[in-house]
Amino acid sequence: MNASAHAFGTSAQSELWQRLCAHPFESADQGLDFTARLAREQGWTRDEARKAIDEYRKFCFLAVSVGRYMTPSEIVDQVWHLHLTYTRDYWSVFCPQVLGCDLHHEPTRGNADETAKFRECYADTLAAYHAHFGAPPERFWPGTAERFRNAARFRWIDRERHLLLPRPRLPAARARIAAMFALLLLCVAPVVQAQDANPFDWGGGAFLALYLALAVGCAIATSLWRRALRENGSSDSAFGLDTLQIAYLAGGNTRVLDAAVAELMDRGAVEWDAAAGRLVATGQNADNLNPLLNRVYQHLRVEGQPAKLARRLDVDLRPTQANLETRGLLLDAAARARATWLPLLLPAALILFGAIKLYLGWSRGKPIGFLFALILITAVVSLITAAVKAGTRSRAGDRALAQLLAQHAHTARAPRSGELPLAVALAGTAIMATTAYAAYHEARVPASGSDSSGCSSSDSSSGCSGGGSGCGGCGGGGGD
């Protein structure tokens, strides 16, 4: 790790980081050194353990040098827990010689105030991490909802007495589609090789296999064509966009409403009435709103149901839409139509191909039910996909949104006080699940079978903090 690659404001911070990087967690003459033990206990490879230790180093740097208390992620906390068991190294070497102060581990006391405190500390930690080391990797620094899920999900397991099976994780959508297409080709190839050159003379089973393979290939080609049509040649960026413009770019009217509601709730101008299922204007702190936010507030005073309120914003958001179209971040009407309908020529050709076989089978008295069902499914899925997937954002808009998500990675995962509107604009209402406004998120995106926030009660959240000598703020901390 190169200190020059990071943002250190003082020579003391740079020297602290150099000492942290130099502190050994591996030893060639030990069969089971710290890194190996960490890998064994957590079920990681040695390389994964090294990466987790690097994140622990960064956390220790922040805890000592930033000037307020920091809260580690669950993975970093596991490294810290293990290091604390190496008492001679931790208290006699690491704290006095590397950190220059004692770094105490302070777990949560479990009440609601503690939960809120540690969540705010965690948001501060991700923001400080971003400032010094760049965007925190999500593998090691997840969002607030993931970080503060119910701590009871962790258990010590005796693997000699219990069989431990990991939950299956599906591969990415593109990988799944590619695998399915490859499998279909493997199944269809022997069938095709045994048939005549004219597919309309094939038997029902062989033709259905061919149709399925063509349908998957057609879906992939249609998606790629639609993606290409959304490339409008614009090179504009997200520079200068305000929160509600970002929200419109990310999710249209609905996202604008949610981001506006987040800001109005933060101000105390709006409350969510869970019993009535509607937003209620309080009449407080509604002064000095920007024009668009003020329009949302005025609509809200008349209509409090979010779904209806989002539709009321159509006229007010036309200037925002036009501005983003002019910048090339959204597709104009003609480009949207092309991206929506032109790629449907491919499934239309497939449907025609199937319809010819359908007619020939019917005229020859052959069963055609399965083929008819496949053709109907192709038509319905193609139309639904065109309506849902075409979208209004250009490829330049995709890149601008990705730029914003990278620039505000910590905000989109763990917003600090005052950052909630931008977090909602970027990531939707899910980020509200860890705030006092969770009921609004649950009404907007009802949980299905589990708590959407992952926090079933305030006293079940796990948390701990640390801070160097002289640090202020919430939670534990160090002292000489």
N, C-alpha and C positions, 0 to 999 in steps of 0.2 A: 504494500500500500504506500502510495506516494503522497506525502503531506501537501505537496504543491498542487495536487489535483483537487484540494478542498479549500473552502473559504474560511480562513482563520483571521480574526480581526486583530489579534495581538501576537507578539512573539511568545508570550506565556502559553497561549493556546496552542501554537505550533509546537512548542517544546513538550507540552503535555501529550499531544498526539504522537509525537515521536517516541516518547516513553511508553505509551500504550502499545504502539506497534512493536516495540522492542521486547515487551514483556513476554516471556516464553510460556506457551501452553502445551508445548510438545517437547519430548525429551527422547533422544535417540537411544539412551541407555536404560529406558524404562519400557517394559513390555506393555504396561497398561498406564499410559500417561493420561493427562487430563482430557485431551482430544479423543483418545481411544475410549475412555470411560464414558464421555458424553455421547459418542456415537453409539456405544453399546446400550446405554440406558434409554436413549431416545429412538433406537432403531434406525439410525441414520448411517449413511456412508461416512467415511473419514472426511471426504471433501465437503459434505453437507455440514458436518460438525465444525470444520474450519470456517465456513461462511457464517454460521451462527455465532461463533466466537468473534469474528470481525464485527458483527452487528452489536455484540456485547461491548466491545471496545468503544464503538461509537456512542452507545448509550452512556457508558461511564464518562466519556468525554463531555457529553451534554450535561449529565448530572452534576459534574464538578464545575464546569466553566460557564454555563449559560446564566446562572444567577437566579433560577427558580427550580422548583422541584419537578422531576421528570418521572414518568411512569413507563416501564418497559412493556414490550409486547409479550405474549405468552411464551414464545420461543426464547426470546432474550432472557426472560425471567427464569426459565429452566437452566440456562447457562449460569446465571447469577446464583441460583440455588446451589448448583454443584460447586461453584467456586467458593461459596461460603463454607462448605465442608472441608475445604483445604485451608484450615484455619491458620496454619503457620504462614503459608504464602499470602493469604488474603490480608491478615491483620499485621503481619510483620514486614511484608515486602510490598504488596500491591498498593495498599492504602497509603502508608507513610512515604514510600520511595517513588511510586509511580503517580498516584493521584495527588499526593501532598496533603491529604486529609482523610478522615474516616468517612466511608460511604455506607450508611446504615440502610438495612432493608426494613421497610415499614409496611406490613400487610394491612388490608382494610379491616375496619371494625365491623363492617357489615350493614350499617344503617343507610337510609336514603341519602343523607348528607354526604356520607363517605363515598357512595356510588357516584354522585354528581361531581364530587371533588376529584376523584381519580379519572373520571372521563374527561374533565377539563384539563387535568394534568397530561393525560395521554394526547389530547389534541395539541397542547403546547409542545409536547415532545416531538410529534411528527412535524410541526411547523419549524421547530429549532433544527431538527434533522435536515429538513429541506434546505434551510438557510445555510447550513454548514457542509452538507454532504450531497446535496441534490435530492431528487425524488426518492423517498423511502421505498425499497422493494416490497411489493405487496406480499410476497411469500413470507417475509419476516415481520412486516408491519402492516397487518390487515386493518380494515376500518373499525370504527368504534363498536358497531353491532357485533362483529365477529370477535373482537378482543374481549368484550364483556358478556359473552354468552354465559349461561348457567355453569358455574364452576363445578357443580356436582357431576358433570359429564366426565371428569377425570377420576380414574380409579387406579390403585395399585393392583396389578394382576400377576398371580403366580402362573406362569406359562406351563409349568409342569402339571398343573391341575386343571387348567382351563385352555380351551382352544380359542385363539384370538384371530379373528378374520377381519381384515380391513374392509370398510365400505367400498364398493366398486365405484370408480370414477370414470365417467364416460369421456372418451376422447373428444377433441374439438369437432364442431359440426362438419368442417371440410374433411377432416380425417374420416369421420363416419361415412360421409357420402362417397368418398373415394374407395373406402374399403367395401362398401355395399356394391358399388359399380364393378369393382374388380371381382368380387364373389359372383356376381351375376354373369360376368363375361366367362368366368371359369365354368359355370354351370351350362351356359348357352353354347359355348364353342363346340363341344362334342355333338350336340344336337344339330347345330347348323351344318357341321361338316357332313352329316349323314343325309342331308336333304338335297332336293333338286335346286337348280339355280333360281327358279321362280318361287318367291316366298308365298305367293297366293295359291300355290298348289300344295303347300305344306299341310300336314295334319294339324288338328287343333292345338295339341300340347306344344308342338314345336313352334307354332306361330305365336302362342301366348308367351312362351319363354323369350322369343325374339322381341315381342312388343314390350315386355317388361324391361329388357336391357336397353332398348331404344328410349323408353320413357325416362329412365334414370339419366342416360346420356343427354337427352333433350333438356331435362331439368338443369343439369350442370351448364350446358351451353347457353340456355336462356338466362341463367343467373349471370354468367360472364358477359353476355351481350348487354344486359341491362346495366351492369357495372360500367362497361365501356361507354355507354350512352350518357352516363352521368358525369363523364369527364368533359367539362366545357372549356378547358384551356385556361381557366382562371388560375392565377398564382397568388391571389389575395390571401391575407392571413386574418387572424382573429384580433389584430391590433385595434384598439379603440372601441371594442364592443362593451356595452354596459351589461349589467346582470340580466336584465329582462331580454335584451337582444341575444345574449348567450342562451337563455332559456328557450327562446323561440327557435334558435338554430338547433338546439338539442332535441326539442320535443314539441314544437308548435304551441298552439293555444293553451293546451292543458299544462304544459311545463311552465309557461309564463304565469298562469294562474297560481300554480303551486309555489313558484318562487316569490311572487308578489304576496301571497298569503303568509309565507314564512317571514318576509320582512315586516308585514303589518302586525303579525303576531309578536315578533320581536319588539316592536314599538309599543305593544299593548293596545293597538288600535282595533284589533280584531280578536275574537275568541271563537273557539269551536264548541258548539253546543252538541255534545254527543247524543243526548236524549232525543233532540229534534233532528239530528243529522244535518245541521246547517251552520254556516258561518254567521256570526253576529258582530256587527260594528259596535264598538264601545263608545265611540265619540271622543276617545282620548288620544293624544299624541298623533293626530292626523294632519298636523300642519306641515308645511314645507315639503310636501311630497312632490316628486318629479311628475310631469304631466301624465305619463302612462300609468304610473302607480296610483296617481290620484283618480284616473278613470276606472281602474280596477276597484278602488275603494268606493267610488260613487255607485258603480254597478252592484257592488256587494251590499250596499245599504238597501237596495231594492230586491235583489235575488241572492239568497244565501246558500242555495244548493250548488255545489261545485260543478256538476255536469252541465247544468243550465247556465251557470255563470261563465263557463269557458266558451260556450257558444255566443254569449253576448259580446265577447271581445273581438269578434271577427272584424268589424269595421274599424275598431281602434287599433288593431294590429296590422292593418294594410300598409301604413307607412313603414313599419318595421320590416314587413315582408318585402316591400319594394326596395328598401335600402339593401337588404341582404341579397336580393336578386341582382341589383346593380353591381354589387361587389363580387358577384359570381359565386357566393357561398350557398345560395339556393338556386334551383333551376327555375327558369321562367315557365310560363304555361305551355309554350310550344315544346320546350325541351322535356318537360314532365310528360307530356302526351307521347312523345317519341319513346322515352324510356319506359313508359307503361305499356304501350300497345305494340310497338314494333317487334319486340322479342317474342310476342305471342304467335308470330308467324311460324316459329319452330313447333310448338305443340299443335298448332293448326294443321301443319303438314303431317304430323304423327297421327292426328285424329283422322285425317283424310285417308292415310295409309290403312289405318284400322277399319275405317268405314267401307273401303273397297272390299276387304276380306270379309267384313260382316255381311255385305250384300251377296257376295259369292257364296258364302256359307248358307245364308238364308235361301238363296235360289236353288242350292243343291240339297236342301233338306237337312243340313247339319246343325247340331246344337250351337247356338251363338250367345247363350246367356252370359258366360264368363267374359267374352270379348266385349259384349255390349257394356257390362259393368266397368271394365277397364277403361273403355273409351269415355264413359260418363265421368268416371273419377278423374281422368286426365283433363277433361274440360273444366270441371268444377275447381280442381286444385289450381289449374293454370290461371283461372279468373281471380280466385281468392289471392293467390300469390301476387298477381299483377296489382291488385288493389292495396295489398298490405305492404309488399316489399319494395315497390317502385320508389316511394318516398319523394320528398321534395328537395332534399339536400344534395348538392353536387359533390363530386369527389374532392373539390377544393374545400367545401364545407366539412367533409369528413376529416380532412387533414387539419383544418382549423380547430375543430372540436378536439381532435387528438392532441393538438398542441396545447389547448387550454387544460385538458385533463392532466397532461404532463406538468404544465406550469403550476397547477393548483392541486397536485396529487394529494397533499396532506389535507387540504380543505375538503376535497370530494370524499375523503374517507373519514376524517375526524375533525369537523369544523370547530373552531374556537368561538367564543362569544362574539357575535357580530358577523360571523362568516356563514351562518346558516342559509341566507338567501342564495348566495353563490353556490354553496354545496348542493342545494336543491336544484338550482338551474343546471348544474353539471350532471348530477347523479339521481335526481328524482326524489320523491318523498321518503324513500327507504332510509335516508340519513336521519329523518325525524324520529325514527323508531327509538333512538337513544336519547331523546330530548323530552322536555315537558309537553311537546306537541305530538306525542306518539299517537294519540287518539285520532288526530286528523289523518295521519298516514294509514292507520288501520281502516279508516272509513274509505279512503281512496283506493287502497290495495288490500282488501280483506285477507287475513291470514288463512291458510288452508291446512288445518290440522296441527299447526304448531304456532308458537308465538313468533310473529314476524321479526321481532327485535332480537329474539334469542335470549332475552333477559326476563325470566319468569317472575322474578321478585328482586327487590332492591337489595336484600341481604344475601343473595346468592351470587352476586357478581364478584369476580376475583379482581384484585388490584393490589398494587404495591408501588411504592415510590422511593426515590432516593435523591439526595442532594448533597453537594459538597459543603464544606465549612462556610458559614456565612450566608448560605442560600436561603431566600425567603420563599413564601408561597405555601401551597397546600400539601399536607401529608408529611411524612417522615423526614428524613434528612440527616445530614451529617454534622459533625462537630469535632473539633480537635480534641 
